[in-house]
């Protein structure tokens, strides 16, 4: 396999693609479709709102929601703010949910209706941002920073944490696995070796 191109974090790659192909479809969930330009702007608004909330670079931000455009925007915005997304599957038990969020140390979580059975076990003081009308917390659209706001720039290195995933491994007790930005950069580059191109749909 050829050597990887120079490191480029996912938020920077999104910005570049949005500049080159702003009207191209980026992500859809069957109900909503965003272009790269729209997704880039939304990621900025999420990042600026997280920074407004005092979320620091390297700080975990939890997510427990269905696979929607809004969750994608929340993840990309968190990355652009330098935060570390910690997605939690809605299929976990309330006890596991509470333990994972406590382990990650997340102060803020993006949630929707699928998280409702779990939130009673959430750590005290958890701030929720609701991605739909059923979940508790401030509604996503109202929480977002205003359109046009540019978040403070952060510098991301390959060794910086990209995300935290929870896996039970062989013991049955979920463990937080921190994956770095360099690993995700390699994943992006590897896609081209398997035929993924600008017009591919995944």
Secondary structure, 3 states (H helix, E strand, C coil): CCCCCCCCCHHHHHHHHHHHCCCCEEEECCCCEEEHHHHHHHHHHHHHHHHHCCCCCCCEEEEECCCCHHHHHHHHHHHHCCCEEEECCCCCCHHHHHHHHHHHCCCEEEECHHHCCCHHHCCCCCEEEECCCCCCCEEHHHHCCCCCCCCCCCCCCCCCEEEEEEECCCCCCCEEEEEEHHHHHHHHHHHHHCCCCCCCCC
